[in-house]
């Protein structure tokens, strides 16, 4: 390194690397004062050093936390406890039973069905049944080539009285995170299976395979009111912490805090509740003390929000729809992120018109709007989260094609709105 001193050029050349030692500023000044005569010193503060110390401390805090709440991350054994909030299946007509014969399966699917059924029997979440109800099983291939088994409760769900319990509005959940700096995320282990079925309704969950007739002792994933029952339990369990330090959407639990010490305290408060209510989380999916976190399809970081990379790729690579069903899938996913896309409602209008009965006609106009929507996610901005102590500004615009608006706060873009006419 070269520098000027009293009109002369000086050079500092390192002879060999030496380990970096942490030294306080006051100590450094004392050392310099103790040196007789003039001297030159170069002080460098390495930001990575501070980050390393913090990561090291975070790691110690994590190990201590996992040790303290080891029981919360264990595999559950046996059936969940009776909590007074068991899942019920009220029918429009209790005299009508759903009885559908099993579908026909190829040999390789039969092997998978037998294996999965045995696993469910072994852990005790299903048992043999002689119920008058019977729903078939559907096999769906996963990305890794293995199979997932679903119960086809379509007919049973049609006959079920719907639960009106309100689900959280995702945009309102995100509004709580504007000042948060640290995040931890919990995912409950087979969440729905941690709720018992109401004893009189166990028979209604019965399903048939090619080899037997079974019924669930815990709440299956595929029932129409399962999400309402689960959200109701989560709201009850975390009630006094909701919107203070935790957000809950089904089995996705997000702990958030402004500072590190607060975050450790909040985490302990949150983890104590699954322990009390005999709920279990996956340690493999435990995200601890992050400054950036993926939650409900978004990435949250220091008062900002942007789209998950995988979702951007999915939208931009979506093939041209050839049916109403395929188009509805594309609009459902892209519409989830409409707040990021300027003029989304105007671009999507010719496409949403295709969803009307008997209106399908895919032409050049629809293809152009489809391409525009696919490309728009690549230029979607990073948005700011709300600060409810500051003023909001709404900027509006209108044309013959539609209306639009931008929500702005302190010069930062927060959301787009648009609607085609």
C-alpha positions as CSV (number, residue, x, y, z in Angstrom):
1,X,0.0,0.0,0.0
2,X,1.4,3.4,-1.0
3,X,0.7,6.7,0.8
4,X,2.3,10.2,1.2
5,X,4.0,11.3,4.4
6,X,5.7,14.8,4.7
7,X,6.1,15.0,0.9
8,X,7.6,11.5,0.6
9,X,6.0,8.4,-0.9
10,X,6.0,5.5,1.6
11,X,5.2,1.9,0.9
12,X,3.9,-0.8,3.2
13,X,4.7,-4.4,2.0
14,X,3.5,-7.5,3.9
15,X,6.3,-10.0,4.6
16,X,4.1,-12.9,5.6
17,X,0.5,-13.3,6.7
18,X,-0.3,-13.0,10.3
19,X,-3.5,-14.0,12.2
20,X,-6.0,-11.2,12.8
21,X,-6.5,-10.4,16.4
22,X,-9.4,-8.5,17.8
23,X,-8.4,-5.2,19.5
24,X,-10.5,-2.5,21.1
25,X,-10.1,1.1,19.9
26,X,-9.1,2.4,23.3
27,X,-6.3,-0.2,23.6
28,X,-5.1,0.7,20.1
29,X,-4.8,4.4,21.0
30,X,-2.8,3.6,24.2
31,X,-0.4,1.5,22.2
32,X,0.1,4.3,19.6
33,X,0.7,6.9,22.4
34,X,3.3,4.7,24.0
35,X,5.4,4.6,20.8
36,X,8.2,7.3,20.9
37,X,8.5,9.5,17.9
38,X,6.2,9.9,14.9
39,X,4.5,6.8,13.5
40,X,2.0,5.9,10.9
41,X,-0.8,3.4,11.5
42,X,-3.5,1.9,9.2
43,X,-6.6,0.7,11.0
44,X,-9.0,-1.6,9.1
45,X,-12.3,-2.8,10.5
46,X,-13.4,-6.0,8.8
47,X,-17.2,-6.2,8.7
48,X,-16.9,-10.0,8.1
49,X,-15.2,-10.3,11.5
50,X,-18.3,-8.9,13.2
51,X,-20.6,-11.0,11.1
52,X,-18.5,-14.1,12.0
53,X,-18.8,-13.4,15.7
54,X,-22.6,-12.9,15.4
55,X,-23.0,-16.1,13.4
56,X,-21.0,-17.9,16.0
57,X,-23.2,-16.5,18.8
58,X,-26.3,-17.3,16.8
59,X,-25.1,-20.9,16.4
60,X,-24.6,-21.2,20.2
61,X,-28.0,-19.8,20.8
62,X,-29.5,-22.3,18.4
63,X,-27.8,-25.3,20.0
64,X,-28.9,-24.1,23.4
65,X,-32.5,-23.6,22.2
66,X,-32.7,-27.0,20.5
67,X,-31.4,-28.6,23.6
68,X,-33.9,-26.9,25.8
69,X,-36.9,-27.8,23.5
70,X,-35.6,-31.1,22.3
71,X,-39.0,-32.7,23.0
72,X,-40.8,-30.3,20.6
73,X,-38.7,-31.7,17.7
74,X,-39.2,-35.4,18.4
75,X,-41.2,-37.8,16.3
76,X,-44.7,-38.0,17.9
77,X,-45.5,-41.4,19.4
78,X,-49.1,-42.7,19.5
79,X,-52.2,-40.7,18.9
80,X,-52.5,-37.0,19.7
81,X,-54.3,-36.0,22.9
82,X,-58.0,-35.2,23.1
83,X,-58.0,-31.4,23.1
84,X,-61.8,-30.7,22.9
85,X,-61.3,-29.6,19.3
86,X,-61.5,-32.8,17.4
87,X,-62.4,-32.8,13.7
88,X,-66.1,-33.4,12.9
89,X,-67.8,-34.1,9.6
90,X,-71.4,-32.8,9.7
91,X,-73.4,-34.0,6.7
92,X,-76.3,-32.3,5.0
93,X,-78.1,-35.6,5.3
94,X,-76.7,-37.9,8.0
95,X,-78.7,-40.9,6.6
96,X,-76.7,-40.8,3.3
97,X,-73.4,-42.8,3.2
98,X,-70.7,-42.4,0.6
99,X,-69.6,-45.7,-0.8
100,X,-67.4,-45.7,-3.9
101,X,-65.5,-48.8,-4.9
102,X,-61.7,-48.6,-5.2
103,X,-60.1,-47.6,-8.5
104,X,-58.1,-50.0,-10.6
105,X,-54.3,-49.5,-10.1
106,X,-51.3,-50.8,-12.1
107,X,-49.0,-53.2,-10.3
108,X,-46.3,-50.5,-9.4
109,X,-49.0,-48.3,-7.8
110,X,-50.4,-51.3,-5.8
111,X,-46.9,-51.8,-4.3
112,X,-46.8,-48.1,-3.2
113,X,-50.3,-48.3,-1.8
114,X,-49.5,-51.4,0.3
115,X,-46.3,-49.8,1.6
116,X,-48.0,-46.5,2.6
117,X,-51.0,-48.2,4.1
118,X,-48.7,-50.4,6.2
119,X,-46.8,-47.3,7.4
120,X,-50.0,-45.6,8.5
121,X,-51.2,-48.7,10.3
122,X,-47.8,-49.1,12.0
123,X,-47.8,-45.5,13.4
124,X,-51.4,-45.9,14.5
125,X,-53.2,-43.2,12.5
126,X,-55.5,-45.6,10.7
127,X,-57.1,-48.9,11.6
128,X,-59.2,-51.6,9.8
129,X,-62.8,-50.6,9.2
130,X,-66.2,-52.1,8.6
131,X,-67.8,-48.7,8.0
132,X,-70.7,-48.2,5.6
133,X,-68.6,-45.4,4.1
134,X,-65.8,-45.9,1.6
135,X,-63.8,-43.4,-0.5
136,X,-61.2,-44.5,-3.1
137,X,-57.5,-43.7,-3.1
138,X,-55.7,-41.6,-5.8
139,X,-52.0,-41.9,-6.4
140,X,-50.0,-38.8,-7.6
141,X,-46.4,-38.9,-8.7
142,X,-44.0,-36.5,-7.0
143,X,-41.1,-34.7,-8.7
144,X,-38.6,-37.3,-7.4
145,X,-40.5,-40.1,-9.0
146,X,-42.0,-41.5,-5.8
147,X,-45.8,-41.6,-5.1
148,X,-48.1,-39.7,-2.8
149,X,-51.4,-41.3,-1.7
150,X,-54.5,-39.1,-1.5
151,X,-58.0,-40.0,-0.3
152,X,-60.5,-39.1,-2.9
153,X,-63.1,-37.5,-0.6
154,X,-64.7,-35.5,-3.4
155,X,-68.2,-36.9,-2.9
156,X,-67.9,-36.8,0.9
157,X,-66.9,-33.2,0.7
158,X,-69.8,-32.3,-1.5
159,X,-72.2,-33.7,1.2
160,X,-70.4,-31.9,4.1
161,X,-71.7,-28.8,5.8
162,X,-69.0,-26.2,5.2
163,X,-67.1,-24.7,8.2
164,X,-67.1,-20.9,8.0
165,X,-64.1,-20.3,10.2
166,X,-62.2,-17.3,8.8
167,X,-58.8,-18.0,7.3
168,X,-56.0,-15.4,7.7
169,X,-55.7,-12.9,4.8
170,X,-52.1,-13.2,3.6
171,X,-51.7,-9.5,2.8
172,X,-52.7,-8.6,6.3
173,X,-50.2,-11.1,7.8
174,X,-47.4,-9.5,5.8
175,X,-48.4,-6.0,7.0
176,X,-47.2,-7.0,10.5
177,X,-43.6,-7.5,9.4
178,X,-42.5,-4.0,8.4
179,X,-40.2,-3.4,11.4
180,X,-39.0,-7.0,11.8
181,X,-35.3,-7.7,11.5
182,X,-35.0,-11.4,12.6
183,X,-37.2,-14.3,11.6
184,X,-37.5,-18.0,12.6
185,X,-39.9,-20.4,10.9
186,X,-41.5,-23.6,12.3
187,X,-43.3,-26.2,10.3
188,X,-45.4,-28.7,12.2
189,X,-44.7,-32.4,11.5
190,X,-47.6,-33.9,9.5
191,X,-49.7,-31.1,11.0
192,X,-53.2,-32.4,10.2
193,X,-52.4,-35.8,11.7
194,X,-51.8,-34.0,15.1
195,X,-55.5,-33.5,15.5
196,X,-57.8,-36.4,16.5
197,X,-61.0,-37.3,14.7
198,X,-64.3,-36.9,16.6
199,X,-65.1,-40.5,17.6
200,X,-68.6,-40.6,16.0
201,X,-67.3,-39.4,12.7
202,X,-64.3,-41.8,12.4
203,X,-66.4,-44.1,10.2
204,X,-66.9,-41.3,7.6
205,X,-63.2,-41.2,6.9
206,X,-63.1,-44.8,5.7
207,X,-61.3,-45.6,2.4
208,X,-60.8,-48.7,0.4
209,X,-57.8,-50.0,-1.5
210,X,-57.4,-53.1,-3.6
211,X,-56.4,-55.0,-0.4
212,X,-58.5,-53.6,2.4
213,X,-60.9,-51.2,4.1
214,X,-59.5,-48.6,6.6
215,X,-60.5,-45.5,8.6
216,X,-58.6,-42.6,10.1
217,X,-58.2,-41.9,13.8
218,X,-56.6,-38.6,13.0
219,X,-57.7,-35.8,10.7
220,X,-56.9,-36.7,7.0
221,X,-55.4,-34.0,4.7
222,X,-58.1,-34.1,2.1
223,X,-61.3,-33.2,4.0
224,X,-63.1,-30.0,3.0
225,X,-63.1,-28.5,6.5
226,X,-59.7,-29.8,7.6
227,X,-57.9,-26.4,7.1
228,X,-60.6,-24.6,9.1
229,X,-60.2,-27.0,12.0
230,X,-56.4,-26.8,11.9
231,X,-56.4,-22.9,11.7
232,X,-58.9,-22.8,14.6
233,X,-56.6,-24.9,16.8
234,X,-53.5,-22.8,15.8
235,X,-55.3,-19.6,16.7
236,X,-56.3,-20.9,20.0
237,X,-52.8,-22.2,20.8
238,X,-51.0,-19.0,19.9
239,X,-53.7,-16.5,20.6
240,X,-51.9,-14.2,23.1
241,X,-48.8,-14.0,20.8
242,X,-50.6,-13.4,17.4
243,X,-49.6,-10.1,15.8
244,X,-47.2,-9.5,18.6
245,X,-44.3,-11.8,17.7
246,X,-45.9,-14.7,15.7
247,X,-47.9,-15.2,12.5
248,X,-49.7,-18.5,11.8
249,X,-51.1,-19.7,8.5
250,X,-52.1,-23.4,8.9
251,X,-48.9,-25.2,9.8
252,X,-46.5,-22.4,8.8
253,X,-45.5,-20.5,12.0
254,X,-43.3,-17.4,11.6
255,X,-41.7,-15.8,14.7
256,X,-40.5,-12.2,14.1
257,X,-38.7,-9.6,16.2
258,X,-36.9,-6.2,15.9
259,X,-33.8,-7.2,17.9
260,X,-31.8,-10.4,18.6
261,X,-32.4,-10.6,22.3
262,X,-36.2,-10.0,21.8
263,X,-36.1,-12.8,19.1
264,X,-34.6,-15.3,21.5
265,X,-37.3,-14.4,24.1
266,X,-40.1,-14.6,21.5
267,X,-38.8,-18.0,20.3
268,X,-38.9,-19.5,23.8
269,X,-42.4,-18.2,24.3
270,X,-43.5,-19.7,21.0
271,X,-41.8,-23.1,21.5
272,X,-43.3,-23.4,25.0
273,X,-46.8,-23.6,23.5
274,X,-46.4,-26.7,21.3
275,X,-44.8,-28.4,24.3
276,X,-47.9,-27.6,26.4
277,X,-50.3,-28.7,23.7
278,X,-48.4,-31.7,22.5
279,X,-47.6,-30.4,19.0
280,X,-44.4,-31.4,17.2
281,X,-42.3,-29.5,14.7
282,X,-39.8,-30.7,12.1
283,X,-36.2,-29.8,13.1
284,X,-35.1,-30.3,9.4
285,X,-37.4,-27.4,8.4
286,X,-36.6,-25.1,11.3
287,X,-35.3,-21.8,10.0
288,X,-33.6,-20.0,12.9
289,X,-32.7,-16.3,13.4
290,X,-32.6,-15.4,9.7
291,X,-32.5,-11.9,8.4
292,X,-34.2,-13.0,5.2
293,X,-37.0,-15.7,5.1
294,X,-39.3,-17.3,2.6
295,X,-42.9,-17.2,3.8
296,X,-46.1,-18.0,2.0
297,X,-44.6,-17.6,-1.5
298,X,-42.7,-14.4,-0.7
299,X,-39.2,-13.4,0.5
300,X,-39.2,-11.0,3.5
301,X,-36.1,-9.0,4.5
302,X,-35.6,-5.9,6.5
303,X,-38.9,-4.1,5.7
304,X,-39.0,-5.3,2.1
305,X,-40.8,-8.1,0.2
306,X,-40.2,-9.7,-3.2
307,X,-41.3,-12.8,-5.1
308,X,-39.8,-16.2,-4.5
309,X,-37.4,-17.1,-7.3
310,X,-39.0,-20.5,-8.0
311,X,-42.4,-18.8,-8.5
312,X,-40.9,-16.3,-10.9
313,X,-39.4,-19.2,-12.9
314,X,-42.7,-21.1,-12.8
315,X,-44.7,-18.2,-14.2
316,X,-42.1,-17.2,-16.8
317,X,-41.8,-20.8,-18.1
318,X,-45.6,-21.5,-18.1
319,X,-46.6,-23.1,-21.4
320,X,-49.3,-21.6,-23.6
321,X,-52.6,-22.7,-22.2
322,X,-54.7,-25.0,-24.4
323,X,-57.8,-25.2,-22.1
324,X,-59.7,-23.1,-19.6
325,X,-58.3,-25.3,-16.8
326,X,-54.7,-24.6,-17.8
327,X,-55.4,-20.8,-18.1
328,X,-57.1,-20.7,-14.7
329,X,-54.0,-22.3,-13.2
330,X,-51.8,-19.6,-14.8
331,X,-54.0,-16.7,-13.7
332,X,-54.3,-18.2,-10.2
333,X,-50.5,-18.2,-9.7
334,X,-49.7,-14.9,-11.5
335,X,-52.7,-13.2,-9.8
336,X,-51.2,-14.1,-6.4
337,X,-48.4,-11.6,-7.2
338,X,-50.5,-8.9,-8.9
339,X,-49.4,-6.3,-6.3
340,X,-45.9,-6.6,-7.9
341,X,-47.0,-6.2,-11.5
342,X,-47.9,-2.8,-12.9
343,X,-51.1,-3.0,-15.0
344,X,-51.7,-6.6,-14.1
345,X,-55.5,-6.3,-14.2
346,X,-55.4,-4.6,-17.6
347,X,-53.1,-7.2,-19.1
348,X,-55.1,-10.1,-17.7
349,X,-58.5,-8.8,-18.8
350,X,-58.5,-10.5,-22.2
351,X,-57.4,-13.7,-20.5
352,X,-60.0,-13.7,-17.7
353,X,-62.7,-13.1,-20.3
354,X,-61.7,-16.6,-21.7
355,X,-62.8,-18.2,-18.4
356,X,-66.5,-17.4,-19.1
357,X,-68.6,-20.3,-20.2
358,X,-68.4,-20.9,-24.0
359,X,-66.0,-18.0,-24.5
360,X,-62.8,-19.9,-25.2
361,X,-61.0,-18.4,-28.2
362,X,-57.3,-18.2,-28.1
363,X,-56.0,-15.7,-30.7
364,X,-53.2,-13.2,-31.2
365,X,-54.5,-10.7,-28.6
366,X,-54.7,-13.4,-25.9
367,X,-51.2,-14.7,-26.8
368,X,-49.7,-11.2,-26.6
369,X,-51.2,-10.6,-23.1
370,X,-50.1,-14.0,-22.0
371,X,-46.5,-13.3,-23.1
372,X,-46.6,-9.8,-21.4
373,X,-47.7,-11.4,-18.1
374,X,-45.0,-14.0,-18.3
375,X,-42.3,-11.4,-18.9
376,X,-43.6,-9.0,-16.3
377,X,-42.5,-11.1,-13.3
378,X,-38.8,-10.6,-14.4
379,X,-39.1,-6.8,-13.9
380,X,-41.2,-7.0,-10.8
381,X,-39.8,-4.5,-8.2
382,X,-38.9,-5.1,-4.6
383,X,-41.7,-3.7,-2.5
384,X,-41.6,-2.0,0.9
385,X,-43.7,-3.3,3.8
386,X,-46.0,-1.0,5.7
387,X,-45.0,1.5,8.4
388,X,-48.4,2.4,10.0
389,X,-46.8,5.4,11.8
390,X,-46.1,7.1,8.5
391,X,-48.3,8.6,5.8
392,X,-49.4,6.7,2.7
393,X,-49.8,8.2,-0.7
394,X,-52.0,6.8,-3.5
395,X,-51.1,7.7,-7.1
396,X,-53.9,7.0,-9.6
397,X,-54.3,6.8,-13.3
398,X,-57.0,5.8,-15.8
399,X,-57.5,5.1,-19.5
400,X,-60.0,3.6,-21.8
401,X,-58.5,0.2,-21.1
402,X,-58.6,0.3,-17.3
403,X,-57.7,2.0,-14.0
404,X,-54.6,1.8,-12.0
405,X,-53.0,3.0,-8.8
406,X,-49.7,2.8,-6.8
407,X,-49.4,2.8,-3.1
408,X,-46.3,4.8,-1.9
409,X,-44.8,5.5,1.5
410,X,-41.8,7.7,2.2
411,X,-40.9,7.5,-1.5
412,X,-40.9,3.7,-1.5
413,X,-43.3,1.7,-3.7
414,X,-45.5,-0.6,-1.7
415,X,-48.1,-2.1,-4.2
416,X,-49.7,-1.8,-7.6
417,X,-53.4,-2.0,-8.3
418,X,-55.1,-2.2,-11.6
419,X,-58.4,-3.3,-13.2
420,X,-59.3,-3.8,-16.8
421,X,-62.5,-2.2,-18.1
